[in-house]
Amino acid sequence: MLVLWVIAAAALMGSSLAFPSPTSNDASIPGTDAQRAHDLMKEGFGSGYATGGTVQLLVYSAGGPLIDDARKRAVEQSIDRLRTMPHVEQVDTPFRRGGISSNLQIGLITVRMQGHDPNKLAQTTQTLSKAADPARAAGLEVVPADSSTPADKEIKTGPSEIIGVVCALLVLVFAFGTLVAALIPIFTAMISVASGLGVIGLLGWVVDMPKQAGIMATMIGLGVGIDYALFLLSRHRRLLAEGVPVVESVRRTVASSGGAVVFAGGTVIIALSALMLAGFPLLATLGWVTGISVVAAVLTSVTLVPALLGVLGHRVNALKVPFLRGSGKAGTGWAGLGSWVARRPWRVLLASALVLGALAAPALALKLGALDEGYGVQGSESRRAYELMATGFGPGSNGPLIVVAELPSKVADAKDPIVDNLAREVADVDGVAHVSEPKVNTSGRSVLLQVVSEYAPSDSRAAEVVRDVRAIALPGVQVHVGGKVAGLTDAGDRMAERTPLVIGVVVLLSALLLLLAFRAPVVAIKAAVMNLVSLGAAFGALAMVFSIGLGSGLVGMDPPVNSSFVQTVFFSVPIESYVPLMLFAVLFGLSMDYEVFLLTAVRQAYLRHGDNKRAVAEGLGSTGRVITSAALIMVAVFVAFIAYPDPMVKTFGVGLAVAIAVDATIIRGFLVPATMVLLGRLNWWCPRWLDRILPNLSVEGHEEDEPAPRLPEPVKAGV
């Protein structure tokens, strides 16, 4: 088994590296107005208006106007070189109407492409930028403008993965006290992540694979891969400490903790799969791609980990670290905490609710919006181009609207009265700063206008301009608005429409899985509610850091140059509209992991002696240390990814880290035990009719030697 996994991981990862698949951040949403505008742009307007068909270069002269003879000559030499480049169809000089700023120091060179590879637009842009070296030689600054958003950037692997793995290894060493035991979860996670990334890379040849797919799979795969192996290893070492033979210990471990891993992984996969109902293809793909990494983690946990434990035998405790006393035995500290909570459940419940309410309160200020390059890394080319464009041509120039109107009848040219009337109506919309000359397509049935609003793409008022332009009513004319801002506006509207459906499906299916696992309706419903509580704390943290801006600088978000002290401290960053739904799915699944492991231990104790309070204390005592270690590992991994320059990865890192920390401490340590003590025998109550129809899918397995006692008779509600 060990050899097979190593070969499979090497083959899959090697194949994906040898044959790298293209990536695509196609954010199209079927059935939306922006998608209709995009489709119409392809019909007779020329390749330069298609997505990825235009490259813009900004030219800045710090020493004086660009129309100075020497500077102008250098710019024209650059333009002549650009016209000779492959796939260049047309180059528009900055010395034209609308091509140069009012102070004459910032110019815009527009290059229209044909026949190039849209998937290699970044490389093409750099090649075209290099062709403008004559302008640079004259002392001018030339920066390629970037029409994508920070979330569109290809995210490359970096030191964050290494930092996360090192932090996880340190936690494992402290938890186990031996280097060999600490390395088992790390090795297993590496194999699962490599296998998952290999599969994802190869799938990129048959489906559109987002650029964020690899980093999301790595982030989640590392966290769950290490955690699942940790749960199995902790159980195995505890059995070895009790004198159970190696092979029998492995069997019992997989029968108990292995079953819990499968159920826990199932909840994560269910939550991620529900994203397919969001009506956003990009989000759906991110969901099932991340699910692949979870499947790989579950498979390696229940096959590779037992193989490693069998190979190592008692050597699993070899290479003990001096001064550390990690052991396989459950600590008494968590059991003591469980007993303390059991003696005062109402006070613990109220105190926990107040703390969680305070953590979740900032979520009311959560601000969703579009991320533009104004939030990129300070000093990067893309952010510099954004700032030059905003200074020279207005903030809205960084996200122009593409208005495509279907006409009731064929027109000869753009001078037709109906086209002129449309252009005037668009120009009269509040918030519109500039409207380009109309362009009629070859069939004469559609007209295209490029519209620049007064607001930056990330400004919520830009979305209102989109809606107002779409609301223009002319007889027989159907107005559609496309472009980056319009697409993100439609994405936000679709997310708001589908979010209740996705949340409902995730909660219901996860509760059903827990019902099948524990045959306890109250426990299943309570677990779903507890997970929603931890989500509230996560969204509160996101709002505090990004929407309110208190701490955005600490996670690496750079405020604009020359910002005041207050603007620097409270630098607000919008959160992409699809991020909360993706976070909900991931966090709900991960939070359910700890719920499954805690409930498994509590139920096993309850089946042995039937004392609910004692079972809660024993369950918390046997799982507290391992859940805390697992949570520390996940938090370390997610915090490490905050170092990525991409704002989307930062939001995921902050949200995941806070939610897991709150879930493993306040919720699993205090709130869940308190509610279980108060519910008493109702925790495990199940109506007879439901008990008869539920299949027997015990999470705990049947590893105990002695037969389990019968559960107490079901109690009636209110008794």
Residue pairs with C-beta under 8 A, 6 or more apart in sequence:
1 303
1 304
1 306
1 307
2 304
2 307
2 308
2 311
5 191
5 195
5 300
5 303
5 304
5 307
6 191
8 195
9 191
9 194
9 195
9 198
10 194
11 198
12 194
12 195
12 197
12 198
12 199
12 201
12 202
13 194
13 195
13 197
13 198
13 201
14 198
15 198
15 201
15 202
16 197
16 198
16 200
16 201
16 202
17 201
19 202
19 205
20 201
21 201
21 202
21 203
21 204
21 205
21 209
22 119
22 204
22 209
23 119
23 154
23 204
23 209
23 210
23 211
23 213
24 119
24 208
24 209
24 210
24 211
25 148
25 151
25 152
25 210
25 211
25 212
25 282
26 208
26 281
26 282
27 282
27 487
27 488
27 491
28 34
28 35
28 38
28 281
28 487
29 35
29 279
29 280
29 281
29 487
29 490
29 491
29 494
30 281
32 487
32 490
32 494
33 470
33 480
33 481
33 482
33 486
33 490
34 480
34 481
34 482
34 483
34 486
34 487
34 489
34 490
35 482
35 487
35 490
36 404
36 480
36 482
37 402
37 403
37 404
37 480
37 481
37 482
37 483
37 486
38 51
38 482
38 487
40 404
40 406
40 446
40 480
41 49
41 50
41 402
41 404
41 448
41 482
42 50
43 441
43 443
43 446
44 441
44 442
44 443
44 446
45 439
45 441
45 446
45 448
46 89
46 112
47 53
47 89
47 112
47 113
47 114
47 115
48 54
48 89
48 90
48 112
48 113
48 114
49 402
49 448
51 118
52 113
52 116
52 118
52 121
53 112
53 113
53 114
53 118
54 110
54 111
54 112
54 113
54 147
55 110
55 111
55 113
55 121
55 124
55 125
55 128
55 144
55 145
56 108
56 109
56 110
56 111
56 144
56 145
56 147
57 108
57 109
57 111
57 128
57 129
57 132
57 142
57 143
57 144
57 145
58 106
58 107
58 108
58 109
58 142
58 143
58 144
58 145
58 385
58 388
58 389
58 392
59 66
59 75
59 94
59 106
59 107
59 108
59 109
59 132
59 135
59 140
59 141
59 142
60 105
60 106
60 107
60 140
60 141
60 142
60 143
60 388
61 68
61 71
61 105
61 106
61 139
61 140
61 141
62 105
62 141
63 139
64 71
64 105
65 71
65 103
65 104
65 105
66 72
66 75
66 94
66 95
66 100
66 104
66 105
66 106
66 107
66 140
67 95
67 100
67 104
70 138
71 138
71 139
71 140
72 95
73 138
74 134
74 135
74 137
74 138
74 140
75 93
75 94
75 95
75 107
75 109
75 135
75 140
76 93
77 134
77 135
78 109
78 131
78 132
78 133
78 134
78 135
78 142
79 91
79 93
79 109
81 131
81 132
81 134
82 88
82 91
82 109
82 111
82 128
82 131
82 132
83 91
85 127
85 128
85 131
86 116
87 113
87 114
87 115
87 116
87 124
88 111
88 112
88 113
88 128
89 112
89 113
89 114
90 111
90 112
91 109
91 110
91 111
91 112
92 99
92 109
92 110
92 111
92 112
93 99
93 109
94 100
94 107
94 108
94 109
95 107
98 434
98 436
99 107
99 108
99 109
99 110
100 106
100 107
100 108
100 392
101 107
101 391
101 392
101 393
102 392
103 392
105 392
106 388
106 391
106 392
106 393
107 392
108 145
108 389
108 392
108 393
109 132
111 128
113 124
116 124
117 124
122 154
125 144
125 146
126 144
128 144
129 142
129 143
129 144
132 142
135 142
136 142
143 381
143 384
143 385
143 388
144 381
144 385
145 385
145 386
145 389
146 373
146 381
146 382
146 385
146 386
147 484
149 370
149 371
149 372
149 373
149 457
149 484
149 488
150 371
150 372
150 373
150 375
150 376
150 646
150 647
150 648
151 212
151 371
151 576
151 646
151 647
151 648
152 211
153 211
153 646
154 211
155 211
155 212
155 214
155 215
155 644
155 646
155 649
157 214
157 215
157 218
158 643
158 644
159 643
160 640
160 641
160 643
160 644
161 218
161 222
161 640
163 640
163 643
164 222
164 636
164 637
164 638
164 640
164 641
165 186
165 189
165 190
165 222
165 637
167 633
167 636
167 637
167 639
167 640
168 185
168 186
168 189
168 222
168 226
168 633
168 636
168 637
169 182
169 183
169 186
171 629
171 632
171 633
171 636
172 181
172 182
172 183
172 185
172 186
172 226
172 230
172 629
172 633
173 179
173 182
173 321
173 324
173 326
174 324
174 326
175 182
175 230
175 326
175 625
175 626
175 629
176 182
176 233
176 237
176 326
177 320
177 321
177 324
177 325
177 326
177 327
178 316
178 317
178 318
178 319
178 320
178 321
178 326
179 318
179 319
179 320
179 321
180 312
180 315
180 316
180 317
180 318
180 319
181 233
181 237
181 316
181 317
181 326
184 229
184 233
184 305
184 308
184 309
184 312
184 316
185 225
185 226
185 227
185 229
185 230
185 233
186 226
187 308
188 225
188 226
188 229
188 300
188 301
188 304
188 305
188 308
189 221
189 222
189 225
189 226
189 229
189 297
189 300
190 225
191 300
191 304
192 221
192 225
192 293
192 296
192 297
192 299
192 300
192 301
192 304
193 217
193 218
193 221
193 222
193 225
193 293
193 296
195 296
195 300
196 217
196 221
196 292
196 293
196 295
196 296
196 297
197 214
197 217
197 218
197 221
197 293
199 292
199 296
200 209
200 213
200 214
200 217
200 289
200 292
200 293
201 214
203 209
203 289
204 213
207 285
208 281
208 285
209 285
209 289
210 282
210 285
210 286
210 289
212 286
212 646
212 648
212 649
213 285
213 286
213 289
213 290
215 641
215 644
215 646
215 649
216 286
216 289
216 290
216 652
217 289
217 290
217 292
217 293
218 293
219 637
219 638
219 641
219 649
219 652
219 653
219 656
220 268
220 290
220 293
220 294
220 586
220 590
221 293
221 294
221 296
221 297
222 637
223 590
223 633
223 634
223 637
223 638
223 656
224 265
224 268
224 293
224 294
224 297
224 590
224 593
225 293
225 296
225 297
225 300
225 301
226 630
226 633
226 634
226 637
227 593
227 630
227 633
227 634
228 261
228 264
228 265
228 297
228 298
228 301
229 300
229 301
229 305
230 626
230 629
230 630
230 633
231 257
231 260
231 261
231 597
231 626
231 630
232 253
232 254
232 257
232 258
232 261
232 301
232 302
232 305
232 306
232 309
233 305
233 309
233 316
234 257
234 328
234 625
234 626
235 252
235 253
235 256
235 257
236 249
236 250
236 253
236 309
236 316
236 328
237 316
237 317
237 327
237 328
238 328
238 329
238 330
239 248
239 249
239 252
239 253
239 328
240 246
240 249
240 314
240 316
240 317
240 328
241 327
241 328
241 329
244 252
246 309
246 310
246 313
246 314
247 310
249 309
250 306
250 309
250 310
251 703
252 701
252 703
253 306
253 309
253 703
254 302
254 306
254 701
255 701
255 702
255 703
256 600
256 604
256 700
256 701
256 703
257 597
257 600
258 301
258 302
258 306
258 701
259 698
259 699
259 700
259 701
260 596
260 597
260 600
260 699
260 700
261 298
261 301
261 302
262 298
262 302
263 513
263 514
263 517
263 596
263 699
264 592
264 593
264 596
264 597
265 294
265 295
265 297
265 298
265 593
266 513
267 510
267 513
267 514
267 588
267 589
267 592
267 593
267 596
268 291
268 294
268 586
268 589
268 590
268 592
268 593
269 291
269 294
269 295
269 589
270 506
270 509
270 510
270 513
270 589
271 506
271 510
271 584
271 585
271 586
271 588
271 589
271 592
272 287
272 288
272 290
272 291
272 294
272 585
272 586
272 589
273 287
273 288
273 291
274 287
274 502
274 505
274 506
274 509
274 585
275 283
275 284
275 286
275 287
275 288
275 502
275 581
275 582
275 585
276 284
276 287
276 288
277 498
277 501
277 502
277 505
278 284
278 494
278 495
278 498
278 499
278 502
278 578
278 581
279 494
279 497
279 498
280 491
280 494
280 495
280 498
280 578
282 578
283 578
283 581
283 582
286 582
287 582
287 585
290 586
294 589
309 316
312 318
317 328
330 621
330 622
330 623
330 624
330 625
331 621
331 624
331 625
332 621
333 621
333 624
333 625
334 620
334 621
334 622
334 623
334 624
334 625
334 669
335 617
335 618
335 620
335 621
335 622
335 624
336 621
337 620
337 624
337 669
338 616
338 617
338 618
338 619
338 620
338 621
338 624
338 673
339 613
339 617
341 348
341 616
341 620
341 669
341 670
341 673
341 674
341 677
342 613
342 616
342 617
342 673
342 677
345 673
345 674
345 675
345 677
345 678
346 674
346 678
348 670
348 671
348 673
348 674
349 671
349 674
349 675
349 678
351 670
352 666
352 667
352 670
352 671
352 674
353 671
355 666
356 533
356 536
356 537
356 662
356 666
356 667
356 671
359 536
359 537
359 540
359 541
359 662
360 533
360 536
360 537
360 539
360 540
361 540
362 540
362 541
362 543
362 544
362 547
362 548
363 536
363 539
363 540
363 542
363 543
364 543
365 543
365 547
365 548
366 539
366 542
366 543
366 547
366 575
366 580
367 543
367 546
367 547
367 572
367 574
367 575
368 492
368 574
368 575
368 576
368 577
368 580
369 458
369 459
369 460
369 574
369 575
369 576
369 577
370 399
370 457
370 458
370 462
370 484
370 485
370 488
370 574
370 576
371 458
371 573
371 574
371 576
371 647
371 648
372 386
372 398
372 399
372 456
372 457
372 458
373 382
373 383
373 385
373 386
373 398
374 383
374 386
374 387
374 390
374 398
374 456
374 458
374 560
375 458
375 557
375 573
375 574
375 647
376 382
376 383
376 386
376 645
377 383
377 558
377 645
378 558
378 561
380 645
383 558
386 398
387 560
387 561
389 397
389 398
390 397
390 398
390 456
393 452
394 433
394 434
394 452
394 454
395 454
395 455
395 456
395 459
396 433
396 452
396 453
396 454
396 455
396 456
396 457
396 462
397 452
398 456
398 457
399 453
399 456
399 457
399 462
399 483
399 484
399 485
400 450
400 451
400 452
400 453
400 483
401 450
401 451
401 452
401 453
401 465
401 466
401 469
401 481
401 482
401 483
401 485
401 486
402 448
402 449
402 450
402 451
402 481
402 482
402 483
402 486
403 426
403 448
403 449
403 450
403 451
403 469
403 479
403 480
403 481
403 482
404 446
404 447
404 448
404 480
404 481
404 482
405 422
405 446
405 447
405 449
405 477
405 478
405 479
405 480
406 445
406 446
406 477
406 478
406 480
407 418
407 419
407 444
407 445
407 446
407 447
407 476
407 477
408 418
408 475
408 476
408 477
409 445
409 476
410 443
410 444
410 445
411 418
411 419
411 440
411 444
411 445
411 447
412 444
413 440
414 420
414 437
414 438
414 439
414 440
414 447
416 440
418 474
418 477
419 438
419 440
419 447
420 438
421 474
422 438
422 447
422 449
422 472
422 474
422 477
422 479
423 435
423 438
423 449
425 472
425 474
426 432
426 435
426 449
426 451
426 469
426 472
427 435
429 465
429 468
429 469
429 472
430 465
430 468
431 453
431 454
431 455
431 461
431 462
431 464
431 465
431 468
432 451
432 452
432 453
432 454
432 465
432 469
433 452
433 453
433 454
434 451
434 452
435 449
435 450
435 451
435 452
436 449
436 450
436 451
438 447
438 448
438 449
439 447
439 448
439 449
440 446
440 447
440 448
441 447
441 448
451 469
453 461
453 462
453 465
453 485
454 461
454 465
455 461
455 462
455 465
456 462
457 484
457 485
457 488
458 574
462 485
463 485
463 488
463 489
463 492
465 485
466 481
466 485
466 486
466 489
467 489
469 479
469 481
470 479
470 480
470 481
472 479
488 576
488 577
491 577
491 578
492 577
495 577
495 578
495 580
495 581
496 577
498 581
499 580
499 581
502 581
502 584
502 585
503 584
506 584
506 585
506 588
507 528
507 532
507 588
510 527
510 528
510 531
510 588
510 589
510 592
511 524
511 525
511 527
511 528
512 524
514 520
514 523
514 524
514 527
514 528
514 592
514 595
514 596
514 599
515 521
515 524
515 694
516 694
516 695
516 697
517 596
517 697
517 698
517 699
518 524
518 599
518 603
518 684
518 699
519 684
519 686
519 691
519 694
520 683
520 684
520 685
520 686
521 685
521 686
521 687
521 690
522 679
522 682
522 683
522 685
523 599
523 683
523 684
526 672
526 675
526 679
527 592
527 595
527 599
530 591
530 595
530 667
530 671
530 672
530 675
531 587
531 588
531 591
531 592
531 595
531 663
532 588
533 667
533 671
534 587
534 591
534 659
534 662
534 663
534 667
535 583
535 584
535 587
535 588
535 591
535 659
537 658
537 659
537 662
538 583
538 587
538 655
538 656
538 658
538 659
538 662
539 580
539 583
539 655
541 654
541 655
541 658
541 659
542 575
542 580
542 583
542 651
542 654
542 655
542 658
544 550
544 551
545 551
545 552
545 554
545 555
545 654
546 552
546 557
546 572
546 573
546 574
546 575
546 651
546 654
547 572
547 573
547 574
547 575
548 570
548 572
549 569
549 570
549 571
549 572
549 573
550 569
550 570
552 559
552 571
552 572
552 573
553 559
553 568
553 569
553 571
555 642
555 650
555 653
555 654
556 642
556 643
556 645
556 650
557 571
557 573
557 647
557 650
559 567
559 568
559 571
560 567
563 571
573 647
575 651
576 648
576 651
579 648
579 651
579 652
582 652
583 651
583 652
583 655
583 656
586 652
586 656
587 655
587 656
587 659
590 634
590 656
590 659
590 660
590 663
591 659
591 660
591 663
591 667
594 627
594 630
594 631
594 663
594 664
594 668
595 668
595 672
596 699
597 623
597 626
597 627
598 619
598 620
598 623
598 627
598 668
598 672
599 619
600 699
600 700
601 618
601 619
601 620
601 622
601 623
602 615
602 616
602 618
602 619
602 620
602 676
603 615
603 619
603 684
603 699
603 700
604 619
604 700
604 704
605 614
605 615
605 618
605 619
605 622
606 612
606 615
606 683
606 684
607 700
607 708
607 709
607 711
608 708
608 709
609 615
609 709
610 709
610 711
610 712
612 676
612 677
612 680
612 681
612 683
613 677
616 673
616 676
616 677
617 673
620 668
620 669
620 673
624 669
627 664
627 668
628 664
628 665
630 664
631 660
631 661
631 663
631 664
631 665
634 656
634 657
634 660
635 657
635 660
635 661
638 652
638 653
638 656
638 657
638 660
639 653
639 657
640 653
641 649
641 650
641 652
641 653
642 649
642 650
642 653
642 654
642 657
644 650
644 653
676 683
681 712
681 715
682 715
682 717
684 711
685 714
685 715
686 694
686 714
687 714
688 714
